[in-house]
Amino acid sequence: MPQTPMRSFSAAVVALLLSVVLMQTANGLFGSLLGVRLGQDGAVSSQVAGLVMSGYFVGMVLGSLTCGRIIERVGHVRAFAALMSIVSATAIAHSFYVEPLYWFVLRTVFGFCMAGAYMVAESWLNGATSNDQRGSLLSIYMVLQYSALGGGQFLLNLSPPSSFVLYGFVSILFSLSLVPLTLSRSAGSGAVSPSALSFRELYRISPLGVIGGFASGVIAGAIFGTGSVFAIAIGFDVSEVAIFVSASIIGGLILQWPIGKVSDVFDRRTVITVALFVTAVLGVLLALLPFPGFWPFIALATAYGGVGMSLYSLSVAHANDHIDPADLVPASAGLLLAFGIGAVIGPIASTTAMDTLGHWSFYGFGALVSALVGCFALWRMTQRAAVPMDEQGPWVAVSRTSPMASEIDPRWDPEAEEEAEPQPSEA
């Protein structure tokens, strides 16, 4: 009887994935909890809420650039334990009182530690998995991540956002995520400090890959960071906020697979361009049309989030069509940085638009960004010939959590990377 992909993985991998599920469930609940709490506070404007929520992505960018050295210095187990302990503590600390600057600092620290925790988990997953299992592992990892983030939204209904209960529950989940990973003795680990192509070099190789990754960050940052702020602003109750944010996340899980597979059949730049303009059209419809009712609105929001968040994997695939397999990891680090910069800007810019032009400009801003990058994509198609279809690599859904996720990517060729490294000269 053939084994299912999950059954064929070791107990160490299953334990690591359980840690990720607990961590992402807590993360999904926590992000929306803070957005709802800020949205319900009449003294906090949408713009200030966006600035506060952007702190998470500021921390993620800083953590992705520096946490590798911390992990190398103290080891995977101690680094993960320390980082998740800080994450758990910052979750509780948010409950003391609502003050924007105080929360921004906490969100930045939280994001920094989460970046390091992702690096540990993903390098550990890579070390615990054979090369022929990486494709299955990446698929399972992505499904579990999105499902946990989406499912975490519904825990908002357990208690009022102003009470201590939800903050304590988030802290408990983060603390419990320590248990499976730290007790997994048989897990191996990979290196955690991939060299990165310079941003200038990466842009020279694939301008559309970099700008597309940035645009995806702007859209995803607005949805993840301030989607709950927007939902409260237009009058949704807590249970409706949970459905709204969850639908946008699950849309990203469901739609990126068919969109990605289409990009394996046609010129990938064309698919990216179409996805950008579809996102722009959906954003305009959501911003300008009269409210169509809750469930039709959720359907449109799901499509907007799904198509918009598919742009990152498409951009990575497009960039990979122009680089050597040995450079996949350093290129992914650069693209993740582009995504992170966009994700910092997204919550700030979208909520500024909300305060300036009205709540529905949350989607109008996303539509504008998508349309501008779509025009850039059209221009790029006039500057360089398309990669021949027989040379175009396969699309793969990729995580946006840390550069280490790219080492689980089945397109990465570790042997080619070793061969590409300069060899020491003999004396």
N, C-alpha and C positions, 0 to 999 in steps of 0.2 A: 504494500500500500504506500503510495508516494506521500512524502511529508509535506505539510504546508510550510510556507516560508517562516512563519513564527516558530513552528515546532523544530525547524532545522537549526535555529540559532541556539547558542549556548545559554545556560542559565544566567551567565554574567550579562549577556546582551539584554535578556528579558528584564533583569533587575535594573539595568541602566535605563531602559525605556520606561519602566515604572517610575523611576525618579523624575524623568522628563515629564511624564503625564502629570504627576503631582505638582511639579514646579510650574508647568504651563497652566494648569487649572487655577492655581493660586494667582498667577500673573494675569490671566484673563479677568478673573473676578476683581483683582485689586485695581487694575487700570480703570475699569468702568466704575467701580466704587468711588474712586477719587474724582472722576469726572462728574458723576451724579452729585456728589457732595458739594463740589465747587459750583455746579450749575444751580443748586438749590439755595446757595448763599447769596442773598440779594446784594451784599456788599462787594462781591467779586464779579467783575465784568467778564464777558466771554474772552476778551483779549488777554486779560490777566490769567484766566484759567488756561488759555493756550500756552502762555509763557511757562506756567507752572508745569504743565504736562509735557512740554518739550524737554524738561530736565532729564527725563528718562532716556531720551535719545542722545542728549549731550553725554550722559554717562556711558551709554552703550558705545559711542564712538571712541571716547577716551579709554574705556576698558578694552575694546578690541585692539587698540594700539599699544597698550602697556601691560595688560594682565598676563600675557605670555611669559614675561620675565619673572613675574611673581610666582607663577606656577612652576617654572623651571627651578626656581630657587628653593621652594619649600616642598615641592611634590604635589601630585594630583589630589591625594586624599586630604591632606592638611589644608591645601588651598580651597578645595570645595567646601570643607567643613567651616572654614573661617568665612568665606564669602557668603554662604547661605545663612550663617549665624547673623551676619550683619544685615542681610536682606530681611530676615525674620524680625530683627530688632527695629529696622526702619519702618516696617509695616505697622508695628505697634506704636512707634513714635508719632506716626501721622494722626493717631487718635487723640493726642493730648490737646491740641487746639488747631483751628484752621487759620493759618497765616501764610500768605502767598510766598514770601521769601523763604520762610522756614520750610515749607513744603517743597519749594524748588530745590533747595539744598538736599533735602531727603531724597527727592526723585533722582537727582544726579548721582548721589551715592548708591542708591538702589540700582540704577541703570548700569553703573560701573561694575558693581558686584555681579549683576546678572550676566553681563558680557563675559566675565571671567568664569562664571558657573557654566555657561554654554560651552566655552572653550574646553573646560575640563571634560564635560559630558561627551562632547562630540569627538575630541581626540581619543577619549577612552573607547567610545563606540567603534572608532576606526581601528584601534589596536586590538579590539576583541573580535574582529570580523575578518574573515578571509576575503581575498580579492573577488572571488566569484560570487560572494554574497552581498557585495556593496550595493548593487542595484536594488535588490529586494529590501535591504535594510533602509536605504534612503526613502523608498516609497512608503514603507511602514512608519518611519520616523516622521515624515511630512504629514501623513494622515493623522497620526497620534497627536502631533503638535497642534494642528488646526482644530481637531476635534476637542482637545482639552481647552484650548483658548476659547472656542465657541461655547463649550459646555459650562465653563466657569462663569459665564454671564448669568446663567439662571440661578446661581447661588445668591445673587443680589436679592432674591425674594425671601431669603431666610430671616432678615431683620432690617429695620429701618437704617438707611445709610448714616444717620447721625449717631447711631448707637455704637458701643464698643464691640459688639458681638462679631460683626463682619471683619473688623480689623484683627481681632483675636483669631478668627477662623482662618484668615489668610496666613497669619503667622504660624498657626499649627500646620497648615498644608506645606508651607515652605520648610518647616522643621522636619516634617515627616519625609520630605523628598531627600533628605540626607541619608535616611536609613538604607534603602536598597543599594545606592551607589557605594557608600562607604563600607558596607558589609560584603561587597562583591570582590572576594579575594582573587578570583581567577581572571579578572579583566586586565588586559594589557593596556598600553597607552602609547600614543604617538607623540611626535614632537609638537610643540605648541607655538613656535615662533616662525611661521613661514616668512620668507623674504617677500617683499612686495615690489612689483614693478612701480617705478615712479609714476605719479599721476599723469605727468606730461607724456611719458612714454605710452601709458595705457590709452590715453586720449588719442595719441597719434595712431595707434594700432586700430582702435575702434571708437571713433567719436560718438556714434549712435549708441553703442553699448554703454558708454559712460553717462551720456545724457538721458538715455532711457532708464538706466538704474536710478539716476537722480529723480526723474519724474515719478517713478514707482515709489520712491521714498517719500516724496511730497504727498502723494495720494494715500499711501498706507499710513504715514505718520498722522495725517489728519483723521483718518478713520479710527485707528487704534488709540491715538492720543486724545482726541476731542470729539469723537462720535457721540459719546454719552453726554457731553456738554451740549452739543447741538440738539440731541433728542430731548433733553430736559427743556431747552429753550423754546422748542416748538410745542411743548405741552404734553409730551409722553409721560406716563407714570413709570415706576421702576420696572414693572413686569414688561412693559412695552419697550423700554430701553434695552432690557436683556435680549428680547427677540430681535430688535433692530441691529445691535452690535454683533450678535451671534450670526445673523443672516449675512452680514457683510463679510464676516470671516469665513463662514462655510462656503459662501459664493466664491471666495478665492481658492478654496480647496477643490470645488467641483469644476469650475470653468477653466482653470489653468491647464488641466490635462488635455481636453479636446483642442483648446487653442494652441497648446504646445505641439501636439501631434500634427495639426494643420501646418505649422511652421516647418515640419520635416518634409512636407510635400511641395510647398511653394517657397519662393524667395522669402527668406525670413524677414528681410526689411519690409516687404509688402505687408506681411502679417503684423509686424510691429506698428506700422503706419495705420493700418485698418483698426487695430486694437486701440490706438490712441484716439482716433477720430470717433470710434464708437463710444469710448469713455466720455469724450467731449459732448457728444450728442445726448447721452444719458444724463450727464451733469446738467446740461441746459434744460432738459425736460424736467428734471427734479427741481431745478431752481425756479423755473418760470411758470410751469403749469399749475393750475389750482390743485390743492391737495386731493388726490384721487380716492382717498379712503385708506385705512391702515394697511390692509393686505396688498392691494395694488402698489402702494408706496414701498412696502417691504420687498416686493418682487423687483421693482426698479432699482432699489438700493442694493439688492443682492447682485443684480447684473452689473451695476456700476462698480461695486467693490470687487467682484470676481474678475471682470475684465481689467480693471485698473491694477489690481495686485498681481495679475499674470505677467505684467510688463517686466518684472525683475528677472524671472527665469528666462523670458524671451531675450532680454538684453544680455544676460550671461551667455546664453547659447549663441547669440550673434557674435559676441566678442570672441568666444571660443573658436568660431569658424575662421578667425584670423590669427590665432596664436598656436604655438606648439603645445601638444598635450603636457609637456613637462612644465609649462608655465601656467597651467590651470589654477593651481593654488595661489600663487602670488597675484595673478590677474583677478581672481575672486576676491582677494583681500582689498584690492583697489576698487572694484565694483561695489563691494560692501560698504566701503568708505563713502562712495558717491551716494549710495542709498541712505546711509546714515545722515549725511549732510542734508539730503532732501527731507528725511524724517524729522530733523530738528526744525526745519523751516515750515513744514506742513502744518503743525498745530498752531504755530504763531500766526502765519499768514491767513489761514482759514478763519480763525477766530477774530483776527483784525478785520477781515472782510465782513464777518457777521456783525460786529459792532458798528462798522461804517456804513454798510449798505443794506443790512437786514439779515435775519437768520438764514434765509435760503441761499445767500451767497456762499455758504459753506460748500455747496455743490457748484455754484457758479465759478468759484476760485479754482476748483479741481478741473472744471471744464476748460477754463482759460489755459491752465498749465498744459493739459492734454493737447489742446489745439495747437499751442505754440510749438510743443515738441513734435507734434505730428507734421507741422510745416518744416521743421528742421529735418525730420526723417525724409520727407519728400525731396528736400534739397540735397541731402546726402546721397540719395539714389541717383542724382545727376553727376556726382563727383567720382564715383567708382563703380566698376562693373560688379554684378552680383557674383557671389561664390558659386561655381558650378555645383549642380545638385549632387553629383557623385562625390564631391569633396566636402559637402556640408555635413557637419557632425550631428548626432542625434540630440533632440531637445530632452532635457532632464529637469524635473522640478527641483529647485534648490532652496535650502533654508537661508533666511536672512539674519541668522542669529550670531554667527561668528565665522571667521575664515576657516576654522577647522572643519566646518560642514562640507567644504569642497573636497576634503580627503575621503569622504564617503561616496562622492560622485563617481560612478563607474567610468566616466570619461577620463578621469585622472590616471596617468600612467606613471606610477612611482619609479619603475625601472628607467623610463625615459628621463625622468627628473634626475636620477642618480648619474646617468650617462652624461647629462648636460652640465653637471657640476664640474668645475675645473679640478683636474687631478694634480696632487702635489708632485713637483718635479723631483727626480731622484738625485741624490747628491753625487 
